Amino acid sequence: MRELEARDKWLTSVLAGVMLFVTVRVQVAGGSIEIYKGNPAYWQYKGKPVLLIGGTVDDNLFQIPNLKEHLDLLKSVGGNYVRNTMSARDEGNVWQFKKVNGKYDLDKWNDEYWQRFENFLKLTNQRDIIVQIEVWATFDYYRDIWAVNPFNPKNNINYTAEQTGLPEQVNTHPTRTENNFFWSVPAERNQKTVLKYQRRFVDKILSCSLEYPNVLYCMDNETSVTPEWGKYWSEYIKAKAGEAGVKVQTTEMWDKWDLAHKQHNPTFDHPETYSFVDISQNNHQKGQTHWDNAQRQRARIAGKVRPLNNVKIYGADTGRFGNDRDGAERFWRNIFGGLASARFHRPDSGQGLGENAQANIRSMRMITDRMNVFTCTPGNSLLSDREDNEAYCFANPGTEYAVYFPKGGEVTLDIGAVNKSVTVRWLDIMKSKWSGRKRIKGKNKITLTCPSQGYWAVLVR
């Protein structure tokens, strides 16, 4: 009898633990980052629609020393979106595996790496900052970084080049795809030994990240490898999350700058595999072309609308992919173009969270907080007397209109749907400062003339 009572108590305890686990998981899923039910072009978080904007000093943010202060700065200017590659290639970084007698043991973790990652997830979650993780940091598997990467067979005790077919040296750019580390999946070479440790790494990531509701998952950074690779990991991550009672959102990031290239087809054309699309590589484009390319892709997925994310916006005077002006223009065109997110890329290719980035983030939040952006759409058809790249409109006709000017200018805005007076208010973007209100009555069209050259936005309601 006592044995039966003891067993019953044990079963009750186990069931209580299981129920608690399930309850926690349901709560996480209920408040997690997910596609906005009211408009699937955007995200919702904790049940409310959310516009994702940000900028950070680095990409593998969990590895930086002053993380808390950096996140506080981002939050203070209105940012709520960061990128995090699972990378260890920068000075001061640590790798995920433990080193034993000069070589890594892929069966043993480096606790410091995972403690940094856990701390990062905790700090971002506390601040309602959405994290877009890149699982496979492409450039860690090529050239000088591959030479020191634990997965390289010459650097670990778990397998050899002969056993796996992995190269010990890869001197080419990732676009050449000459590291068959990315061909291990069953649909390709089915290299079970390598795949075993790849899965182990992903499982460890998920053991941390699935506890947090603020995480999006991107498979790679600027990849050019077989589509089967990303598909495998997207389905693997979704399955593991499902086992834990959590629904997650996944995408892939391709290398080609032209979004119409067939390389991008797996993300645009297969929503069953990828629930959102990262179009960061479009942020190599400039001016009107940058806008037009993104709008063509919005039209492309009109039958299955999903968030289009921009986790990397290139453009800084210090870099090779456009200057400060290009970066700022891309940031504003993305949001006024009806896209779900915009984040300044890290220096030197982007503006990170420098003063210019802070000003643009702050001003973007100032104007979008005064609108219901989730009911607005790109509205350049409402503009006349407009030159290429002179102005961009984002509007809910009849209710509110916002127009962005990259370099001053004057355009005519059709407000005929309003049928009453409107208030016009200008925002000096770089100063994050509003001008006084001006009320205009009884007009179908109004002329908008920037107060000066420079970056301006105007809100018409």
N, C-alpha and C positions, 0 to 999 in steps of 0.2 A: 504493500500500500504506500509506504513512504517513497519507494522507488517511483511509483506511478505519479505521486504528488510532485516529486522532484522533476520528473520528466515534463509534467504539465506546466510547471512554473517556467522551465527552460523554454518550452515551446511558446508560451505566452510572451516571454521576454524577446525571443527571436522575432515573433510576429509583430510585436510592438516596434522593434527596431526597423523591420521592413516597412511597416506603415509610416514611420517617421521619415525613412529614406524617400518613400514615394511622395509623401506630402511635401518634403523639401523640394524634390524635383519638380513637382507640379507648380509650386510657387515660383521656382526659378523660371520655368517655361512660361508661366502666365505673365511675368513681368519682363521677359527678355526682349532683346532687340529682334524685331520681326518686321515683315512687310506690312505697311499701313493698310488696314482694311478699307479705309475711306478713299484711298488713292494709292494704288500699288506702285506708283512711280517713286514713292517715298517710304521712309522707315517709321516705325513706331517703337517707343520704348516705355516700359511701365504703363502700357495702355494708351499712350498719348503720341500723336505724330511729332516727329523730331527732324529738324534739318541739321545735317552733320557738316560742321566746318572746323578747320584746325590748321595747325602748322607746328612742327617740332624740329629740334636741333639735330636729331638723328633718326634713323630708321629702326634699328634694333634698340628701341627705347629702354627696354628692361635692363640693359647693360650700362646705362649712364650713371655716374656717381651722384648727381644732384637731382634725382628723379622727382622727388616730392616738390621741390621748389619750381621745377620746370612745369609740372602739371598744374601747380597753383597759378603760375603766370598764365598758362593757356586758359584756365578757367576764368581768370580775372578779366580777360579781354573778350570773353564770350565763346571760346572754343570748347568743343566737346567731342573731338574726333582725332584719333592718332593711328599711326601705322606701326606695326611691330613685326619685323622680320626675325625669325628664330636664328639669327646670325651670330657668329663669334669672330668675325674677321678684323675687328678694329683693335687698336692698342688699348689695353686694360680689360679686354673681354676675356671671358672664360668659356671653355668648351663644355658640352653636356656630359661627356663621359670622363671617368676617372683614369688618371695616368698611373701605371704601376711599372716600376723599373724601366722608365723611359718610353713605354708604349701604352696606348690606351687599351682598356678592357671594356668592350662594348656591353658587357654584362653588368658593369658597375657604373653608377651615376656619380657625377660631380655635384655634390649637394649645393655648392655655391651657385652654380648656374640656375638650378631649379628654385633655390631660395629667392634669387633675383627675379625670376619670372613670376613666382607666387606673390611677391611683394608688389610688383608692377600691376598684376591683376587686381590685387586688393586696393591699391591706391586709386586706380582708374575707376573701379567700381564705386568707391566711396564718393567720387566726384561726378558720377554719372557721365563719364567719358567713355565713348564707344571705341573699342579696339578692333582694328582690322589686322589679324595675324596673317603673315605669310609663312607657311609651314616649311617650305624648301627655299632657302635663300640661294638662288641660282649661282651667284658669283662666288659662293663659298666652295663650289665644286669644280672650279676651273683655275688654271694657271697657278700663281704663287700660293693661293689660299688652299687649293686642293693638296698642295705639297705638304701642308701641315694639318689637314683635316683628319679627324679620327676615323672617318669612314674609308680613307685611303688604305688599301691593304698593307702598305709598308709601315703604317703608323699604329696598327693594332695587333693584338695577339689572337684575334678570333678567326681570321681567315687570311688566305694568301691571294695574290693575283692569279695564280694558276687555278685555285679552287673556284674563283668567282668570275674570272674574266675581266675584272676591273683594272683599269690602267693605273700605274703608279705615277704617271706624269701626263698632264694635259696642258699643252702650251697655247691652245687656241681659245678664241673668244667663245662664250656660250652659244652664240648663233650658229657655230659650226657643229654643235651637238656631238662632240667627240668623247664625251664621258658617258659610257653606257650604264653608269649608276642609275640613269633615268629610264632604263629599259628593263628593269628587274621585274616588272609587274607581270601577272599571268598571261595577259593578252599579248605580251611581247616576248622577252626571253625567259620569263618565269625563273629568274635566278633566286631560288628559294633561300639560300644562305644570306644573301644581301637583303632580301625582302624581310626576312626574320628580324633583322636589326633595324630596318627602316620602320617596320610596324612597331617595334618596341619603342622607338623614339616618338612616333606619333601617339602611341598609347599613353606615354608619359606626359606629353603635352596635354592630352585630353583629360588625364587624371587631375590636372590642375585647372584647366580652362572651363570644363563643363560645370564646375562649381559656381561659375560667374555668369550673370545674364547679359553682359555687355560686350560679347565677343562675336565678331564675324570672321569667317575663315576663307582665306585665299590660298590656293594650292602652291603657287610659285611666284617668283618675281621675274618678269620679262622672259618667259620661257619660249623656246623654239622647238621643244621636243615633241614626240608623238602625242596626239590627243588622248591615247589610251592611258598615259601616265596620270594626267590630271583627273580623268574620269574615275580611275581606280581609287584615287585618294579621296575624291569628293564622296563617292559612294561608301568608302570605308569609314570616313569620319561621320557621315550621316547615320550609318548603321550603328556605330559605337555609341553615338549620342542617343539614338533611339533605344538602345539597350538600357541606357541610364535614365530614360524617361524625359529626354530633352530633345527639342527640335532646333537644329542649327541651320544657318544660312551659309552657302558656299559659292565661290567663284574661282575663276582662273585668270591670270594676267599674262597675255601674250606679248611678244616683243615688237611686232610690226607696228609702225606708227600710223599706217593707213587702216582705219577700222573696217574698211570694205574688203581687206585682204582675207582670203579664205582661212588664214590661220585663226581668225577670230570667230569663225562659224560655230565651233563647239559651244561657246558661251552664249552667243546670240540665239542660236537655233535649237538649243537643247535645255529648255527650262526644267526638264525632268532630272537633269544632272546638276545644273547650276541655277540657283534661285535668284541670283543677281549678277550683274555684269560690271566688271571694272574696266573702265575705258581710259585709264590714266595715260596710255601712250598717245592718245589724241592730243595731250597737252604738250606735244612737240610742235603742233601746228600753230600758226599765227593768224591774227586778224580775223577777217570774215571767214576764211577757210576753216579756222578752228571751230567757229560757231556752226557753219553749214555742215561740217562732217558730223558733229554731235547730233544735230537735228535730223539728219538722214537716219541715224541709228535709232533715235526716238521713234521715228516713223516705222522703221523696220520691225520693231517689237510691239507695234500698236495692237496686234492681236493677242499678245501675251505680255502686258505691261509689267515691268519689273524695275527695281531701282538701278540706275546707272551711277556708279561710284567713281570718284576721282581721288584716289588716295595719294597721288603724286601730281603736283602741279609744278612743272619745270619753269625756269626763268629767273635769272639773277645776274647782276652785272659781273659776278665772280665766276660764272659758269659758261658752258658751251652751248646751251640750249635756249637762247634768248636772254634778254636783259630783264631788269627789274620791272620795266613797263609791261613786257610780255607776260611775266608772271602774274602781275596784278590784273591785267585784262583777262587772262585765262580764268582766274579765280572768279571774277564777276560774271563773265559770260557763262560759266558752268552753272552757277546758281540761277541767273536770270534765264538760262536755257532750260530750266525745269529739271535739272539733274539733282540727284539725291545727296551728293556730298562733294566737298572740295577741301583739299588739304595741301598747304604749301610743302613742297619737297624739301628735304634737308639740304643745307649748304654743302658744296658750293654750287650744285646744280639747281637749287631752289632757295627761297628766302627763309625757310625754316620758321623760326619764331622771332626773327629780328624785328626791329622797330617798324619797318614798312609792313611786314606781315601782321604785326599786332594792330596797326592802324586799320588795315583792310578787314581783318576779322572783326574788330570792334564795330566798324561802320556797317559791315554786312549784317551783323546782329542788330544794330540800331534800326535799320530799315526793315528787315524781315520780321522783327518782333512787333512791328506796327502793322503788319499785314497778316492775312491768312494765306501764307504761301502755298498751302496744300490744296487750295482751290484755284490757284493761278496757273497760267500756262504762258509759254513764250508768245509775245504779241507784236512782233515786228510788222505784221500786216496792218497794224493800227498807226504806223509811222509813215509820214510822207516827207518830201524834201530832205531825204536822208541819203548820205553817201555811204559807201561800204565802210564798215567798222566805225561809223560815227556815233551810233546810239543803238541800244538794245532795250526792248520793252518786255516786261513781265507783268501780266495783268489778269484780273478777273473782270472783264468788261461790264460796266454798269455799276461796279463797286469800287475797285481800286486799280491803280496803275503805278508801276515803278519803271523808271527809265534810267539806264546807266550810260554815261558818256565817258569814254576812255581818255579823251583829250579835248574837252570843251565842245562847242558846237551849238547848232540850232536845228530843231526838227519840229514838225507839226504832229500833234497827237490827236487822234480821233476819239472823242469822249461822247459821241452821240448816244451811246447806250445809257448814259447817266440820267438825262432828262431833268437835271437840277444843278444847282451850283456845286462847285468843287473847291477843295482847298489844295493849294500847291505849296510844297515845302521842299527846299533844297538841302542836300547834305554834302558838306565838304568832306570827302572821303579821307584824305590824308590827315585832316585835323579832327576827324570824328566829331563834327560840330554841325548842328542844324542852323539854318537861317530862319528868319521870321516867316509866318504864314501869310499867304495871299489868297483871297477868295475871289473866284471868277464865276459870274452868273450867266446862264442862258446861252451857252455856246456849244456847238457840235464839235468844233475843233479848236485847239489852243496851240499857240506857239510856245515852245520851251526853249529858252535861250540861257545857256550856262552863264553864271555870274562871272566866270573867268576861264582861262585855259586851265587844264589840269583834270584831275579825276573828280567827277561829280555824279551824284545820283539825285533823282527827284521823285517824290512821292505825291501822287495825285489821288485824292479820295473825295 
